[in-house]
């Protein structure tokens, strides 16, 4: 009984931390959840990715609702990316069922590490000083002014969603670790708007993958719900912190988050092999 109580408390604590990062950075939190489920709950890789994907939905909904209220997102672009991702997410899930554990974890670590280096470069491009403190995106971004939501932008974000959805279903993450760098690089949105827009997309694109995983019986519902009980309030808090963190620091924080996640996945895989 005591062991169950400790596990429940740990799940809430882990969920809360992941939720704060999710609401703040625009990711689903799966990059941490996958290795945590692997090492802490001793699940196999497929169940880790499935349970992580399930937990991402309530987490991202909580953060996205707060972002919409705070007007730190572009809902139309987030929906376009989410719908694009929803198309390819089930394909990613199917590919995961055909792949060995090392391939799933290795692919996740490589893609996350690439996204991290991209974000570090983008963070260095943001000037220090008042411009960064106000949340300007740097690099000529118009994110602090009117944001174009025309057909070209909608198609661009749908394409970003297609890539993110495939990765989301395959490695059991929300796809934000790919969408945020791509949105900044291709659409030139500031980090505060990008992360909020990404959360809306994550909220949508994870649904088909979760449905597919549920049908296949790969989700550990008890663990997923326990972590979600902590991640939902955490995501709300993270979303409220966004206006208080300067653009440059947000980008560095996101890049650091990705690097830690990549290291965790590699360590996790070595532990599994050993």
Buried (B, 14 or more C-beta within 10 A) or exposed (E): EEEEEEBBEBBBEBBBBBBBBBBBBBBBBBBBBBBBBBBBBEBEBBBBBBBBBBBBBBBBBBBBBBBBEBEBBBBBBBBBBBBBBBBBBBBBBBBBBEBEBEBBBBBBBEBBBBBBEBBBEBBEEBEEEEBBEEBBBBEEBBBBEEBBBEEEBBEBBBBBBBBBBBBBBBBBBBBBBBBBBBBBBEBBBBBBBBBBBBBBBBBBBBBBBBBBBBEBEBBBEEBBBBBBBBBBBBBBBBBBEBEEBBBBBBBBBBBBBBBBBBBBBBEBBEEBEE
